[in-house]
Amino acid sequence: MIKKITIKANDFFELLKLKGESMWDIFAQIIDGEEKEITFVNDKDEYLFHYVLPTTVEKMKEDQILFSKEYAGKISGIN
């Protein structure tokens, strides 16, 4: 069974700015061989988008290029 993680997008991205890290840095830290579905929601807990975190950092890096292009507009419109 896939583990589900829900993240409040605005808070998450503000924290990343403060820490000087990217979401990919954080994702790499939680890869443990088990797929995880990460769902991003707004401050009203409304769905924005999701990402299935793969089991390896190598696969995540492949996904990073596609994900960044596909969701760049959604991420910038969170505030």
N, C-alpha and C positions, 0 to 999 in steps of 0.2 A: 504494500500500500504506500502510495506517495505521501510524503509529509507536506502539510500545507502551512504556509507562513503568510500572514497578512501584515503589510507595512503601510503606515500613513505616509504617503509620498512627500508631502510638504515638510513634515518634521524630519524625515529620513534625509532628504536632500539638503536641508539646512544644516543638519548634523555633519553631513559629508563636507560641506563648505567649511565649517568650523574646524574639522579635523584635517582638512586638506587631502582627503582620500576620494577615490571614485567608488561608485557602487560596485564596480568589478573587483576592486580590492577587497571589499567586504564579502562579496559573493565567493571569491577564491578562498577566503578564510573559513567559510561554512561548508565547503565541499568535503564530504566524508564518505563517498562511495554510494550514497543513497540519493535518488532524485528527490527534489523538493519543488513544489509549486509555490512561487512567490507571487502574491497578489498585491497590487498597489491600489490603495483607495485614497479618496480625498478626505478632507476634514469632516465631511458628513457621512463617511464610510461608504461612499458610492464608488463602484468599480471604475478604475481607470484603465488598467491593463494588467497582464500577468506574464510571468516568465517561468518556464520549467528549467530549474537549475540542473545541469547534467551532473554525471558522476565523476567527471574528470576536469581538471583545469584546462587541459588542451582543447576539449570540446567547448568549454565555456568561452575560450578565446576566439574560436571560430564563430560562435554565436554573437559575440560582442559586436562585430562589424555589422551584421544584419540588424541586430536589435537597435543599435545606435541610430541607424538610418530610419528604421521603421517607427521608432517611438520618440525621436527628437522633438517633434512638434507637440506631442502629448505632454512630455516632461516640461517643456517651456511654458505650457498653458496652465500649469497647476496653480499658480498663485492667484 
